[in-house]
Amino acid sequence: MSPEQIFTNAQVVTATEVFYGTVTARDGVILDVQAGRSHLPQAVDMEGDYLMPGLVELHTDNLEKHMNPRPGVDWPSDSAVLAHDAQIVAAGITTVFDALSIGDVTPKGNRMRQLPVMLEAISQAERSRHTRADHRLHLRCELSHERTLELFGTLVDSPLVQLVSVMDHSPGQRQFASMEKYREYYQGKYHLNDAEMEAFMTQHVENSRRYSDVHRRAIVEECRQRSLSVASHDDATAEHARESAGFGMSIAEFPTTEVAARESHQLGLSVLMGAPNVVRGGSHSGNIAASELAAKGVLDILSSDYYPSSLLQAAGVLAEQTPGYDLPKAISTISLTPARAAGLADRGELRPGLRADMLRACQHGGRYRVRQVWRGGARVF
């Protein structure tokens, strides 16, 4: 049995309060959380910094940027995973669901080609214990792609798969109810000319009609049989939310309207929004702002999406600027609630019996800065 680890003189952030106290752990598990300072010689002085639970990230595309750092550049996959992992843990994230996209939405994209490479790279890094964060897989299923169901069937057996989301990014509905926003986003991002863009939009509308409903039903049923958590994506109406609840989904990712978010929340789905949305003050797609949903009491989870360090920054914004939020409630959106929504009952808060996944943070310039990180009691940053 390893000796106790004692962290004292910390502002301990639990799920309900913040107090100056001491956290004790042994063999990767929290033994005790209590107010007051330890005077034992082996106790580590946190110097009044915050001690928080390790963050839980359910949806990040960050690995893609390391796999393809520039257009046409494929970086060695093992190196890309470790660089991504280092960025993740430096943001205070101790459990990360790396999102792998099944089905591409652009004819000039790399996602389909990179999919098996990314999966194998993550799996190998985890098997070799080279990663510092705990990596799981989130399969993002683009329902309107003709090969999505086939590819899902080949990937879902991976033991790292614990979360699946279903989405339809075809124009004229959900995230892109505005055709102009759709055109602006994809034509600008992938440099399609007008003729290519028109053909692209027509094809995706037709693919959605042919495949989306069939694929959604088949994938959700497979997840139900495997007891995998399922998330909806870009629900825009109350009908969408009720459909997702009817399928037994547990998470509503990025609802685009207050109506959809409110209905999802009332039906028991955890509403997930982007932390960059909070930091930037709005959606890049012109949809509902995450801060508006937080102010109305219908936001449950934040995800860093494409910018890992946005998690802790956004939680700070919620705690300081949003009525009804204090620091414990804000931190729960990036720790306890996502852990529970993904079926992870052993982490997400500083409580005896849970994993000693923790981060030490201080406030600098009005923002929280990560100073140290532990995963299962082992220092990883």
Helices and strands as residue ranges (DSSP letters): E 5-13, E 18-26, E 29-35, E 44-45, E 50-53, E 55-60, H 62-67, H 77-90, E 93-102, H 111-127, E 134-142, H 148-155, E 161-167, H 179-190, H 194-207, I 208-212, H 213-226, E 229-233, H 238-246, E 251-253, H 258-266, E 270-274, H 275-280, H 290-295, E 301-303, H 310-321, H 327-332, H 336-341, E 358-364, E 367-375, E 378-379
